[in-house]
Amino acid sequence: MNWKTLEFDQLSARELYVVLRARSAVFVVEQSHVCLDPDGRDEQALHVFAVEDMARPMPVLAYARVQPGDSEDPEVTIDKVLTSPLRRGDGTAEMLIERVLEAVAERWPGRATRVSAPLGLRGFYEQFGFRKTEGPYLEHGAPFIGLTRQVRGAPARFGSRRRERGAASFVNTFELL
């Protein structure tokens, strides 16, 4: 698995294509979200993703978009979070969130981070220090909640929280989509 953290202008044409293809496969086809996925926010965002064998038609294993916020709303926002069906339940989702939080701490130190997630993923995000701040509310016809992670002291390392495939309990990353 090859992890990348890139600004929009750093994405190659092939990388942009496979990221948009993965997002469409998950959000538009699999989850039936009737919306324009390339929503005009990609150019200002940071793109964190894992790929394997770029020659394959669907090489993206995990992806998240990170938006920096602005003077009016300074919280960093994580959205478009997905894992490939091939990597659901194996810890890839945890590795993705770890990488995203490391990138946020490096690029926007001291800023709070928020995510909108399916209600059933509250515990998944809470293991990374997120706390419920709003909701539940309906998004794409499903109950979602807003969660925020405040920055406290030195950046935390999350590797010890990663769940192993053979462990008794692990997050169902199918719901992460």
N, C-alpha and C positions, 0 to 999 in steps of 0.2 A: 504494500500500500504506500503510495507516494502522496504526502500531504503538501498542500500549497496554500499560501495566504497571499492574495494578490489584490492590488487595486485594479479597477476596471481597465485602465490603460495598459496594465501589465499583462492582461489576459491575451493569449494568442487567439486567432480566429477559431482554431480547432477547440481550444479550451472553452471559449464563450459558447460555441455551438453545443458541445456536450453538456455543459452546465444547463443551458436553456432547454435542451432535449430532456435531461433528467427531471428538471422542474416540471416541464409539461407532462411527462409520463406519470409523475406522481400526483401533482396537484390538479391537472386538467383531466387526464384520462382515468387514473386510478381512483381519485377522490371526487371526481365530477365537480370541481370548483369552476363555476361559470364566471370567469374573469380573465382579463388580459394579464398573463403572467409577467411579461416584460413591461413593468408598470411605470417606467420613467425614473426609478430610484436606483437602478443598478450602477449608473455612472458615478455616483457619489459614494458608493458603498465599497466595503472590503468584502472579498469573496474568499471563504475558507472552505476547502474541499479536499477530498481524497480521491485519487484515481488509480486505476490498475489497468495496464495494457491499453494505451491510448489508441491502438489500432482496432479495438473492439467497438461495436456500434454504441454500447452503453457502458463506458468505463467509469463513470462517477459512482463511487461507493457511499459517499456522504457529502453533504453540502449545507452551508448556512451563509446567509447574507447578513452583514453587520453594517448598520447605518450609524454615523457618528453623532447625530443630534445637532442642534444649533443653539444660538443664543436664547431663543424663546423656549426651547425644549431640549435641554442639554443631555438628557439621558441617552445612552447608547442603546440602540434597538437591534435585537437579533430576530430575524424572520427567515422565511423560506427554508426552514430546517427540514432535512430529509435524510433518510438512509435507503440504500438500495435494498430491494427484497432479498438479495443474496447475503446481506450483512445484518439483517434484523435479529436482535437477540444475542449478538456475539460481542458486545462491548464497544462496537464502532460508534454508536451514538454518544456514549460517555467520552470517548476519545475526541469526538468532534466538539463537544461542549468544552472540554478542557482546552483544546486549541483555540477556540473562540475566546474564552476568558483570558487566556494568555495574551492573545492579540489585543484585546480591549485594554488590558493592564499596561501593555507596552505603548500603544498608540494614544490612549485617552486615560492616563492615570488619574485616579480620584473621581472618575465619573461613575454614577450608578448605571446599571444595565437592566433593561427590561425585555420581557418576552411575553407573547400571547400564546397560550398553549391549550390543547384539549384538557378539559377538567381532569381526566384520568391520569394525566402526566404531572400532576402537582408534586407528588413524591419524588419523581425523577429529577425535576428541577430544584427541589428543596435540598437534595444532597449536594448541590453546588452553591448553596447559600441564598437561593432565591426564596422570596416570601410573597404570598398572595397579597395583591394590592387592589384588585378590582374583580368584579364579576361574582358569579358566573353570568355570561351573556352569550347570545347566539352569534356564531360566526360560521358562515357557509352551512347553516342549518344544524350545527352541532354546538354543545355547550363548551365554552372556552373560559379561561380566567387569565387575568393579567398578573404577572409575577415580576418583582423587582429585586435586584441584588445590589445592596449598598456596599461600598468599599470600606473595609475596616483594616487598617494597618497594612502590613506587608502582603504581597500577593500570595495566595494559598496555592499549594500543590494538591492536585486532586487524584493522582495516580493510585493512592491507597484506597480510594472509594470505588475504583473501577471493579465491576463484577465480572467474574470469570464465567465462561460458557457452562462449565459443569457445576457451578454453584447452585445451591438450593433455590435461590431467588435471583431473578434478573429482570430488568425492565423489558417490556414487550415493545421494541422500537417500532413495530408496525404502527402503534398509536402515535409515535413521534411525528409521523407524517401529518 
